[in-house]
Amino acid sequence: MVQMQSTISCSDCHHQATLTMPIDACVYLYDCQACGRTLKPKQGDCCVFCSYGSTICPPLQEERGICCGPIGN
């Protein structure tokens, strides 16, 4: 079963926020609610949930390959 909730942890201030992940879209940018830093996916990851979340994105959970294709396409 696909988990739709993921807790994102800011790499600067370590603030955590639990969010519902979209099933049909990538989230490339996330603004930390505490410090305002904009998080972007780390190299090789398709979205911020895969880089900073407690759970990877739904397409990867379902082994559908990469979420939305390579970043920059």
RASUL-V940624 format. One record per pair of residues at least 12 apart in sequence whose C-alpha atoms are under 10 Angstrom apart, sorted by sequence separation. I is the first residue (numbers start at 1). J is the second residue. If there is no record, write none. Layout:
BEGIN
i->{I	I}
j->{J	J}
END
This chain:
BEGIN
i->{6	7	28	29	39	40	5	6	7	27	28	39	5	6	7	27	28	46	4	5	6	17	4	5	16	17	3	4	5	15	16	17	28	30	50	3	4	14	15	16	28	29	30	4	13	15	27	28	29	30	47	10	12	14	15	26	27	28	29	46	47	2	10	11	13	14	26	27	28	45	46	47	8	10	12	13	25	26	27	30	44	45	46	9	10	12	13	26	27	46	47	8	10	12	13	46	47	10	12	45	46	10	11	44	45	10	12	44	10	11	21	43	10	9	19	27	41	8	26	25	26	24	25	26	19	21	23	24	25	18	21	22	23	24	16	17	18	21	22	23	16	21	22	16	9	8	9	11	26	27	8	11	26	27	7	8	9	10	25	26	6	8	9	10	24	25	26	28	5	6	8	9	23	24	7	8	9	26	6	7	8	6	7	8	5	6	7	5	6	5	6	4	5	6	3	4	5	2	3	4	5	2	3	4	2	3	2	1	2	4	2	3	2	3	1	2	1}
j->{18	19	40	41	51	52	18	19	20	40	41	52	19	20	21	41	42	60	19	20	21	32	20	21	32	33	20	21	22	32	33	34	45	47	67	21	22	32	33	34	46	47	48	23	32	34	46	47	48	49	66	30	32	34	35	46	47	48	49	66	67	23	31	32	34	35	47	48	49	66	67	68	30	32	34	35	47	48	49	52	66	67	68	32	33	35	36	49	50	69	70	32	34	36	37	70	71	35	37	70	71	36	37	70	71	37	39	71	38	39	49	71	39	39	49	57	71	39	57	57	58	57	58	59	53	55	57	58	59	53	56	57	58	59	52	53	54	57	58	59	53	58	59	54	48	48	49	51	66	67	49	52	67	68	49	50	51	52	67	68	49	51	52	53	67	68	69	71	49	50	52	53	67	68	52	53	54	71	52	53	54	53	54	55	53	54	55	54	55	55	56	55	56	57	55	56	57	55	56	57	58	56	57	58	57	58	58	58	59	61	60	61	61	62	61	62	62}
END
